[in-house]
Amino acid sequence: MIKALVESYHEDDGIVGYTVDGKPLMRKQYNQELLDAEGEIQRGELTSVEDLEKEARNW
């Protein structure tokens, strides 16, 4: 039974964490989100610390 479980495991299918909603985060999804974030950074789509601090004061 353990052997079958190990053989059926795929590296891209493994759970690497959980979202803030408690849903499992799969390795493939995690890697895609990293690529998406890197693209946003390269395009300059980010928030400065100063802007984040200003926004936090209004919470």
N, CA, C and O atoms as a Tripos MOL2 file, in Angstrom:
@<TRIPOS>MOLECULE
protein
  236   235    59     0     0
PROTEIN
NO_CHARGES

@<TRIPOS>ATOM
      1 N           0.8330   -1.1900    0.0000 N.3       1 MET1
      2 CA          0.0000    0.0000    0.0000 C.3       1 MET1
      3 C           0.8830    1.2610    0.0000 C.2       1 MET1
      4 O           0.6260    2.1940   -0.7610 O.2       1 MET1
      5 N           1.9020    1.2920    0.8340 N.am      2 ILE2
      6 CA          2.7980    2.4550    0.8920 C.3       2 ILE2
      7 C           3.5270    2.6160   -0.4320 C.2       2 ILE2
      8 O           3.6820    3.7290   -0.9340 O.2       2 ILE2
      9 N           3.9740    1.4990   -0.9960 N.am      3 LYS3
     10 CA          4.6730    1.5400   -2.2760 C.3       3 LYS3
     11 C           3.7770    2.1430   -3.3520 C.2       3 LYS3
     12 O           4.2410    2.9530   -4.1540 O.2       3 LYS3
     13 N           2.5180    1.7660   -3.3820 N.am      4 ALA4
     14 CA          1.5710    2.2990   -4.3660 C.3       4 ALA4
     15 C           1.3790    3.7930   -4.1650 C.2       4 ALA4
     16 O           1.2720    4.5460   -5.1330 O.2       4 ALA4
     17 N           1.3360    4.2210   -2.9180 N.am      5 LEU5
     18 CA          1.1720    5.6400   -2.6200 C.3       5 LEU5
     19 C           2.3800    6.4310   -3.0980 C.2       5 LEU5
     20 O           2.2350    7.4880   -3.7120 O.2       5 LEU5
     21 N           3.5680    5.9190   -2.8160 N.am      6 VAL6
     22 CA          4.7970    6.5960   -3.2300 C.3       6 VAL6
     23 C           4.8920    6.6450   -4.7450 C.2       6 VAL6
     24 O           5.2740    7.6720   -5.3070 O.2       6 VAL6
     25 N           4.5520    5.5590   -5.4100 N.am      7 GLU7
     26 CA          4.6240    5.5210   -6.8690 C.3       7 GLU7
     27 C           3.5990    6.4420   -7.5140 C.2       7 GLU7
     28 O           3.8280    6.9390   -8.6170 O.2       7 GLU7
     29 N           2.4870    6.6770   -6.8560 N.am      8 SER8
     30 CA          1.4460    7.5310   -7.4310 C.3       8 SER8
     31 C           1.7150    9.0120   -7.1920 C.2       8 SER8
     32 O           1.0670    9.8700   -7.7910 O.2       8 SER8
     33 N           2.6730    9.3110   -6.3140 N.am      9 TYR9
     34 CA          2.9980   10.6990   -5.9920 C.3       9 TYR9
     35 C           3.7510   11.3450   -7.1430 C.2       9 TYR9
     36 O           4.7030   10.7730   -7.6750 O.2       9 TYR9
     37 N           3.3210   12.5390   -7.5220 N.am     10 HIS10
     38 CA          4.0020   13.3180   -8.5480 C.3      10 HIS10
     39 C           4.5240   14.5820   -7.8920 C.2      10 HIS10
     40 O           3.8250   15.1890   -7.0810 O.2      10 HIS10
     41 N           5.7360   14.9890   -8.2280 N.am     11 GLU11
     42 CA          6.3500   16.1540   -7.6000 C.3      11 GLU11
     43 C           5.4760   17.3980   -7.7510 C.2      11 GLU11
     44 O           5.3770   18.1950   -6.8180 O.2      11 GLU11
     45 N           4.8440   17.5740   -8.9060 N.am     12 ASP12
     46 CA          4.0160   18.7610   -9.1320 C.3      12 ASP12
     47 C           2.6970   18.7130   -8.3670 C.2      12 ASP12
     48 O           2.0050   19.7270   -8.2770 O.2      12 ASP12
     49 N           2.3390   17.5640   -7.8190 N.am     13 ASP13
     50 CA          1.0590   17.4190   -7.1380 C.3      13 ASP13
     51 C           1.1530   17.6130   -5.6240 C.2      13 ASP13
     52 O           0.1300   17.6350   -4.9410 O.2      13 ASP13
     53 N           2.3640   17.7530   -5.0980 N.am     14 GLY14
     54 CA          2.5270   17.8140   -3.6550 C.3      14 GLY14
     55 C           2.0210   19.1100   -3.0460 C.2      14 GLY14
     56 O           2.1450   20.1780   -3.6450 O.2      14 GLY14
     57 N           1.4570   19.0110   -1.8650 N.am     15 ILE15
     58 CA          1.0130   20.1870   -1.1150 C.3      15 ILE15
     59 C           2.2450   20.8120   -0.4620 C.2      15 ILE15
     60 O           2.9820   20.1350    0.2540 O.2      15 ILE15
     61 N           2.4660   22.0970   -0.7090 N.am     16 VAL16
     62 CA          3.6180   22.7870   -0.1430 C.3      16 VAL16
     63 C           3.2210   23.7840    0.9380 C.2      16 VAL16
     64 O           4.0860   24.3470    1.6100 O.2      16 VAL16
     65 N           1.9370   24.0030    1.1080 N.am     17 GLY17
     66 CA          1.4680   24.9460    2.1140 C.3      17 GLY17
     67 C          -0.0380   25.1040    2.0060 C.2      17 GLY17
     68 O          -0.7210   24.3100    1.3590 O.2      17 GLY17
     69 N          -0.5330   26.1360    2.6500 N.am     18 TYR18
     70 CA         -1.9680   26.4010    2.6570 C.3      18 TYR18
     71 C          -2.2060   27.8880    2.4450 C.2      18 TYR18
     72 O          -1.4090   28.7200    2.8790 O.2      18 TYR18
     73 N          -3.2960   28.2150    1.7830 N.am     19 THR19
     74 CA         -3.6500   29.6110    1.5570 C.3      19 THR19
     75 C          -4.1660   30.2160    2.8620 C.2      19 THR19
     76 O          -4.3690   29.5040    3.8450 O.2      19 THR19
     77 N          -4.3750   31.5330    2.8640 N.am     20 VAL20
     78 CA         -4.9120   32.1810    4.0630 C.3      20 VAL20
     79 C          -6.3220   31.6920    4.3760 C.2      20 VAL20
     80 O          -6.8030   31.8340    5.5010 O.2      20 VAL20
     81 N          -6.9840   31.1090    3.3630 N.am     21 ASP21
     82 CA         -8.3200   30.5460    3.5600 C.3      21 ASP21
     83 C          -8.2720   29.1070    4.0510 C.2      21 ASP21
     84 O          -9.3140   28.4980    4.2950 O.2      21 ASP21
     85 N          -7.0510   28.5530    4.2010 N.am     22 GLY22
     86 CA         -6.9090   27.1880    4.6830 C.3      22 GLY22
     87 C          -6.9540   26.1280    3.5950 C.2      22 GLY22
     88 O          -6.9630   24.9340    3.8950 O.2      22 GLY22
     89 N          -6.9810   26.5470    2.3360 N.am     23 LYS23
     90 CA         -7.0110   25.5840    1.2350 C.3      23 LYS23
     91 C          -5.5910   25.1290    0.9170 C.2      23 LYS23
     92 O          -4.6540   25.9180    1.0400 O.2      23 LYS23
     93 N          -5.4120   23.8690    0.5100 N.am     24 PRO24
     94 CA         -4.0710   23.3940    0.1820 C.3      24 PRO24
     95 C          -3.4960   24.1270   -1.0220 C.2      24 PRO24
     96 O          -4.2060   24.4220   -1.9830 O.2      24 PRO24
     97 N          -2.2090   24.4140   -0.9550 N.am     25 LEU25
     98 CA         -1.4970   25.0700   -2.0450 C.3      25 LEU25
     99 C          -0.5660   24.0350   -2.6580 C.2      25 LEU25
    100 O           0.3800   23.5710   -2.0210 O.2      25 LEU25
    101 N          -0.8500   23.6850   -3.8990 N.am     26 MET26
    102 CA         -0.0770   22.6610   -4.5860 C.3      26 MET26
    103 C           1.2070   23.2680   -5.1500 C.2      26 MET26
    104 O           1.2630   24.4620   -5.4480 O.2      26 MET26
    105 N           2.2360   22.4310   -5.2930 N.am     27 ARG27
    106 CA          3.5430   22.8880   -5.7700 C.3      27 ARG27
    107 C           3.4330   23.5950   -7.1180 C.2      27 ARG27
    108 O           4.0580   24.6350   -7.3230 O.2      27 ARG27
    109 N           2.6530   23.0440   -8.0270 N.am     28 LYS28
    110 CA          2.5130   23.6390   -9.3630 C.3      28 LYS28
    111 C           1.9060   25.0420   -9.2670 C.2      28 LYS28
    112 O           2.3750   25.9690   -9.9270 O.2      28 LYS28
    113 N           0.8720   25.1940   -8.4530 N.am     29 GLN29
    114 CA          0.2230   26.4970   -8.2660 C.3      29 GLN29
    115 C           1.1850   27.4800   -7.5960 C.2      29 GLN29
    116 O           1.2540   28.6460   -7.9840 O.2      29 GLN29
    117 N           1.9170   27.0130   -6.6030 N.am     30 TYR30
    118 CA          2.8960   27.8470   -5.8990 C.3      30 TYR30
    119 C           3.9480   28.3820   -6.8690 C.2      30 TYR30
    120 O           4.2550   29.5730   -6.8740 O.2      30 TYR30
    121 N           4.4910   27.4860   -7.6830 N.am     31 ASN31
    122 CA          5.5020   27.9000   -8.6560 C.3      31 ASN31
    123 C           4.9390   28.9080   -9.6500 C.2      31 ASN31
    124 O           5.6330   29.8500  -10.0340 O.2      31 ASN31
    125 N           3.6870   28.7240  -10.0720 N.am     32 GLN32
    126 CA          3.0750   29.6660  -11.0050 C.3      32 GLN32
    127 C           2.8870   31.0340  -10.3500 C.2      32 GLN32
    128 O           3.1090   32.0650  -10.9860 O.2      32 GLN32
    129 N           2.4840   31.0430   -9.0990 N.am     33 GLU33
    130 CA          2.3130   32.3130   -8.3920 C.3      33 GLU33
    131 C           3.6440   33.0430   -8.2280 C.2      33 GLU33
    132 O           3.6910   34.2720   -8.2850 O.2      33 GLU33
    133 N           4.7210   32.2900   -8.0240 N.am     34 LEU34
    134 CA          6.0480   32.9120   -7.9620 C.3      34 LEU34
    135 C           6.4170   33.5520   -9.2970 C.2      34 LEU34
    136 O           6.9210   34.6740   -9.3360 O.2      34 LEU34
    137 N           6.1640   32.8340  -10.3880 N.am     35 LEU35
    138 CA          6.4490   33.3900  -11.7160 C.3      35 LEU35
    139 C           5.6200   34.6420  -11.9790 C.2      35 LEU35
    140 O           6.1270   35.6230  -12.5240 O.2      35 LEU35
    141 N           4.3460   34.6090  -11.5920 N.am     36 ASP36
    142 CA          3.4720   35.7680  -11.7690 C.3      36 ASP36
    143 C           4.0000   36.9660  -10.9740 C.2      36 ASP36
    144 O           4.0130   38.0900  -11.4760 O.2      36 ASP36
    145 N           4.4340   36.7220   -9.7350 N.am     37 ALA37
    146 CA          4.9480   37.7970   -8.8850 C.3      37 ALA37
    147 C           6.2330   38.3830   -9.4600 C.2      37 ALA37
    148 O           6.4340   39.5970   -9.4320 O.2      37 ALA37
    149 N           7.0980   37.5200   -9.9790 N.am     38 GLU38
    150 CA          8.3390   38.0100  -10.5880 C.3      38 GLU38
    151 C           8.0370   38.8840  -11.8040 C.2      38 GLU38
    152 O           8.7140   39.8880  -12.0310 O.2      38 GLU38
    153 N           7.0280   38.5070  -12.5810 N.am     39 GLY39
    154 CA          6.6170   39.3140  -13.7280 C.3      39 GLY39
    155 C           6.0980   40.6760  -13.2980 C.2      39 GLY39
    156 O           6.4090   41.6870  -13.9270 O.2      39 GLY39
    157 N           5.3110   40.7080  -12.2330 N.am     40 GLU40
    158 CA          4.7940   41.9810  -11.7240 C.3      40 GLU40
    159 C           5.9430   42.8870  -11.2790 C.2      40 GLU40
    160 O           5.9190   44.0940  -11.5160 O.2      40 GLU40
    161 N           6.9360   42.2990  -10.6390 N.am     41 ILE41
    162 CA          8.0950   43.0820  -10.1940 C.3      41 ILE41
    163 C           8.8340   43.6500  -11.3950 C.2      41 ILE41
    164 O           9.1960   44.8260  -11.3970 O.2      41 ILE41
    165 N           9.0620   42.8370  -12.4070 N.am     42 GLN42
    166 CA          9.7680   43.2970  -13.6040 C.3      42 GLN42
    167 C           9.0110   44.4080  -14.3180 C.2      42 GLN42
    168 O           9.6270   45.2790  -14.9330 O.2      42 GLN42
    169 N           7.6820   44.3900  -14.2440 N.am     43 ARG43
    170 CA          6.8690   45.4220  -14.8880 C.3      43 ARG43
    171 C           6.7030   46.6520  -13.9930 C.2      43 ARG43
    172 O           6.0660   47.6300  -14.3860 O.2      43 ARG43
    173 N           7.2740   46.5990  -12.8000 N.am     44 GLY44
    174 CA          7.1700   47.7350  -11.8840 C.3      44 GLY44
    175 C           5.8510   47.8200  -11.1520 C.2      44 GLY44
    176 O           5.5080   48.8690  -10.6080 O.2      44 GLY44
    177 N           5.1080   46.7270  -11.1330 N.am     45 GLU45
    178 CA          3.8030   46.6980  -10.4720 C.3      45 GLU45
    179 C           3.9950   46.2960   -9.0100 C.2      45 GLU45
    180 O           3.7270   45.1590   -8.6220 O.2      45 GLU45
    181 N           4.4650   47.2500   -8.2110 N.am     46 LEU46
    182 CA          4.6720   46.9750   -6.8040 C.3      46 LEU46
    183 C           4.2950   48.1830   -5.9780 C.2      46 LEU46
    184 O           4.0870   49.2760   -6.5060 O.2      46 LEU46
    185 N           4.2100   47.9770   -4.6840 N.am     47 THR47
    186 CA          3.8390   49.0340   -3.7470 C.3      47 THR47
    187 C           5.0420   49.3450   -2.8740 C.2      47 THR47
    188 O           5.6610   48.4410   -2.3140 O.2      47 THR47
    189 N           5.3720   50.6260   -2.7580 N.am     48 SER48
    190 CA          6.5060   51.0130   -1.9160 C.3      48 SER48
    191 C           6.1240   50.8680   -0.4430 C.2      48 SER48
    192 O           4.9440   50.8180   -0.0960 O.2      48 SER48
    193 N           7.1260   50.8020    0.3990 N.am     49 VAL49
    194 CA          6.9010   50.7160    1.8420 C.3      49 VAL49
    195 C           6.1540   51.9540    2.3150 C.2      49 VAL49
    196 O           5.2620   51.8660    3.1590 O.2      49 VAL49
    197 N           6.5220   53.1110    1.7650 N.am     50 GLU50
    198 CA          5.8630   54.3540    2.1640 C.3      50 GLU50
    199 C           4.3730   54.3230    1.8320 C.2      50 GLU50
    200 O           3.5430   54.7000    2.6590 O.2      50 GLU50
    201 N           4.0320   53.8760    0.6230 N.am     51 ASP51
    202 CA          2.6240   53.7920    0.2400 C.3      51 ASP51
    203 C           1.8740   52.7810    1.0990 C.2      51 ASP51
    204 O           0.7200   53.0080    1.4610 O.2      51 ASP51
    205 N           2.5170   51.6780    1.4230 N.am     52 LEU52
    206 CA          1.8870   50.6750    2.2610 C.3      52 LEU52
    207 C           1.6380   51.2190    3.6650 C.2      52 LEU52
    208 O           0.5930   50.9530    4.2590 O.2      52 LEU52
    209 N           2.5850   51.9710    4.1910 N.am     53 GLU53
    210 CA          2.4080   52.5740    5.5160 C.3      53 GLU53
    211 C           1.2600   53.5820    5.5080 C.2      53 GLU53
    212 O           0.4840   53.6390    6.4620 O.2      53 GLU53
    213 N           1.1420   54.3830    4.4360 N.am     54 LYS54
    214 CA          0.0430   55.3310    4.3210 C.3      54 LYS54
    215 C          -1.2990   54.6040    4.2820 C.2      54 LYS54
    216 O          -2.2600   55.0080    4.9370 O.2      54 LYS54
    217 N          -1.3450   53.5360    3.5120 N.am     55 GLU55
    218 CA         -2.5830   52.7470    3.3990 C.3      55 GLU55
    219 C          -2.9360   52.1160    4.7390 C.2      55 GLU55
    220 O          -4.1080   52.0730    5.1140 O.2      55 GLU55
    221 N          -1.9400   51.6310    5.4580 N.am     56 ALA56
    222 CA         -2.1830   50.9650    6.7490 C.3      56 ALA56
    223 C          -2.7520   51.9390    7.7790 C.2      56 ALA56
    224 O          -3.5170   51.5310    8.6530 O.2      56 ALA56
    225 N          -2.3920   53.2120    7.6900 N.am     57 ARG57
    226 CA         -2.9230   54.1990    8.6420 C.3      57 ARG57
    227 C          -4.4370   54.3870    8.4880 C.2      57 ARG57
    228 O          -5.1050   54.8350    9.4200 O.2      57 ARG57
    229 N          -4.9680   54.0480    7.3270 N.am     58 ASN58
    230 CA         -6.4130   54.2190    7.0750 C.3      58 ASN58
    231 C          -7.2310   52.9580    7.3820 C.2      58 ASN58
    232 O          -8.4360   52.9330    7.1320 O.2      58 ASN58
    233 N          -6.5970   51.9220    7.9150 N.am     59 TRP59
    234 CA         -7.3320   50.6850    8.2240 C.3      59 TRP59
    235 C          -8.1780   50.8510    9.4270 C.2      59 TRP59
    236 O          -8.8650   49.9140    9.8330 O.2      59 TRP59
@<TRIPOS>BOND
     1     1     2 1
     2     2     3 1
     3     3     4 2
     4     3     5 am
     5     5     6 1
     6     6     7 1
     7     7     8 2
     8     7     9 am
     9     9    10 1
    10    10    11 1
    11    11    12 2
    12    11    13 am
    13    13    14 1
    14    14    15 1
    15    15    16 2
    16    15    17 am
    17    17    18 1
    18    18    19 1
    19    19    20 2
    20    19    21 am
    21    21    22 1
    22    22    23 1
    23    23    24 2
    24    23    25 am
    25    25    26 1
    26    26    27 1
    27    27    28 2
    28    27    29 am
    29    29    30 1
    30    30    31 1
    31    31    32 2
    32    31    33 am
    33    33    34 1
    34    34    35 1
    35    35    36 2
    36    35    37 am
    37    37    38 1
    38    38    39 1
    39    39    40 2
    40    39    41 am
    41    41    42 1
    42    42    43 1
    43    43    44 2
    44    43    45 am
    45    45    46 1
    46    46    47 1
    47    47    48 2
    48    47    49 am
    49    49    50 1
    50    50    51 1
    51    51    52 2
    52    51    53 am
    53    53    54 1
    54    54    55 1
    55    55    56 2
    56    55    57 am
    57    57    58 1
    58    58    59 1
    59    59    60 2
    60    59    61 am
    61    61    62 1
    62    62    63 1
    63    63    64 2
    64    63    65 am
    65    65    66 1
    66    66    67 1
    67    67    68 2
    68    67    69 am
    69    69    70 1
    70    70    71 1
    71    71    72 2
    72    71    73 am
    73    73    74 1
    74    74    75 1
    75    75    76 2
    76    75    77 am
    77    77    78 1
    78    78    79 1
    79    79    80 2
    80    79    81 am
    81    81    82 1
    82    82    83 1
    83    83    84 2
    84    83    85 am
    85    85    86 1
    86    86    87 1
    87    87    88 2
    88    87    89 am
    89    89    90 1
    90    90    91 1
    91    91    92 2
    92    91    93 am
    93    93    94 1
    94    94    95 1
    95    95    96 2
    96    95    97 am
    97    97    98 1
    98    98    99 1
    99    99   100 2
   100    99   101 am
   101   101   102 1
   102   102   103 1
   103   103   104 2
   104   103   105 am
   105   105   106 1
   106   106   107 1
   107   107   108 2
   108   107   109 am
   109   109   110 1
   110   110   111 1
   111   111   112 2
   112   111   113 am
   113   113   114 1
   114   114   115 1
   115   115   116 2
   116   115   117 am
   117   117   118 1
   118   118   119 1
   119   119   120 2
   120   119   121 am
   121   121   122 1
   122   122   123 1
   123   123   124 2
   124   123   125 am
   125   125   126 1
   126   126   127 1
   127   127   128 2
   128   127   129 am
   129   129   130 1
   130   130   131 1
   131   131   132 2
   132   131   133 am
   133   133   134 1
   134   134   135 1
   135   135   136 2
   136   135   137 am
   137   137   138 1
   138   138   139 1
   139   139   140 2
   140   139   141 am
   141   141   142 1
   142   142   143 1
   143   143   144 2
   144   143   145 am
   145   145   146 1
   146   146   147 1
   147   147   148 2
   148   147   149 am
   149   149   150 1
   150   150   151 1
   151   151   152 2
   152   151   153 am
   153   153   154 1
   154   154   155 1
   155   155   156 2
   156   155   157 am
   157   157   158 1
   158   158   159 1
   159   159   160 2
   160   159   161 am
   161   161   162 1
   162   162   163 1
   163   163   164 2
   164   163   165 am
   165   165   166 1
   166   166   167 1
   167   167   168 2
   168   167   169 am
   169   169   170 1
   170   170   171 1
   171   171   172 2
   172   171   173 am
   173   173   174 1
   174   174   175 1
   175   175   176 2
   176   175   177 am
   177   177   178 1
   178   178   179 1
   179   179   180 2
   180   179   181 am
   181   181   182 1
   182   182   183 1
   183   183   184 2
   184   183   185 am
   185   185   186 1
   186   186   187 1
   187   187   188 2
   188   187   189 am
   189   189   190 1
   190   190   191 1
   191   191   192 2
   192   191   193 am
   193   193   194 1
   194   194   195 1
   195   195   196 2
   196   195   197 am
   197   197   198 1
   198   198   199 1
   199   199   200 2
   200   199   201 am
   201   201   202 1
   202   202   203 1
   203   203   204 2
   204   203   205 am
   205   205   206 1
   206   206   207 1
   207   207   208 2
   208   207   209 am
   209   209   210 1
   210   210   211 1
   211   211   212 2
   212   211   213 am
   213   213   214 1
   214   214   215 1
   215   215   216 2
   216   215   217 am
   217   217   218 1
   218   218   219 1
   219   219   220 2
   220   219   221 am
   221   221   222 1
   222   222   223 1
   223   223   224 2
   224   223   225 am
   225   225   226 1
   226   226   227 1
   227   227   228 2
   228   227   229 am
   229   229   230 1
   230   230   231 1
   231   231   232 2
   232   231   233 am
   233   233   234 1
   234   234   235 1
   235   235   236 2
@<TRIPOS>SUBSTRUCTURE
     1 MET1         2 RESIDUE 1 A MET
     2 ILE2         6 RESIDUE 1 A ILE
     3 LYS3        10 RESIDUE 1 A LYS
     4 ALA4        14 RESIDUE 1 A ALA
     5 LEU5        18 RESIDUE 1 A LEU
     6 VAL6        22 RESIDUE 1 A VAL
     7 GLU7        26 RESIDUE 1 A GLU
     8 SER8        30 RESIDUE 1 A SER
     9 TYR9        34 RESIDUE 1 A TYR
    10 HIS10       38 RESIDUE 1 A HIS
    11 GLU11       42 RESIDUE 1 A GLU
    12 ASP12       46 RESIDUE 1 A ASP
    13 ASP13       50 RESIDUE 1 A ASP
    14 GLY14       54 RESIDUE 1 A GLY
    15 ILE15       58 RESIDUE 1 A ILE
    16 VAL16       62 RESIDUE 1 A VAL
    17 GLY17       66 RESIDUE 1 A GLY
    18 TYR18       70 RESIDUE 1 A TYR
    19 THR19       74 RESIDUE 1 A THR
    20 VAL20       78 RESIDUE 1 A VAL
    21 ASP21       82 RESIDUE 1 A ASP
    22 GLY22       86 RESIDUE 1 A GLY
    23 LYS23       90 RESIDUE 1 A LYS
    24 PRO24       94 RESIDUE 1 A PRO
    25 LEU25       98 RESIDUE 1 A LEU
    26 MET26      102 RESIDUE 1 A MET
    27 ARG27      106 RESIDUE 1 A ARG
    28 LYS28      110 RESIDUE 1 A LYS
    29 GLN29      114 RESIDUE 1 A GLN
    30 TYR30      118 RESIDUE 1 A TYR
    31 ASN31      122 RESIDUE 1 A ASN
    32 GLN32      126 RESIDUE 1 A GLN
    33 GLU33      130 RESIDUE 1 A GLU
    34 LEU34      134 RESIDUE 1 A LEU
    35 LEU35      138 RESIDUE 1 A LEU
    36 ASP36      142 RESIDUE 1 A ASP
    37 ALA37      146 RESIDUE 1 A ALA
    38 GLU38      150 RESIDUE 1 A GLU
    39 GLY39      154 RESIDUE 1 A GLY
    40 GLU40      158 RESIDUE 1 A GLU
    41 ILE41      162 RESIDUE 1 A ILE
    42 GLN42      166 RESIDUE 1 A GLN
    43 ARG43      170 RESIDUE 1 A ARG
    44 GLY44      174 RESIDUE 1 A GLY
    45 GLU45      178 RESIDUE 1 A GLU
    46 LEU46      182 RESIDUE 1 A LEU
    47 THR47      186 RESIDUE 1 A THR
    48 SER48      190 RESIDUE 1 A SER
    49 VAL49      194 RESIDUE 1 A VAL
    50 GLU50      198 RESIDUE 1 A GLU
    51 ASP51      202 RESIDUE 1 A ASP
    52 LEU52      206 RESIDUE 1 A LEU
    53 GLU53      210 RESIDUE 1 A GLU
    54 LYS54      214 RESIDUE 1 A LYS
    55 GLU55      218 RESIDUE 1 A GLU
    56 ALA56      222 RESIDUE 1 A ALA
    57 ARG57      226 RESIDUE 1 A ARG
    58 ASN58      230 RESIDUE 1 A ASN
    59 TRP59      234 RESIDUE 1 A TRP
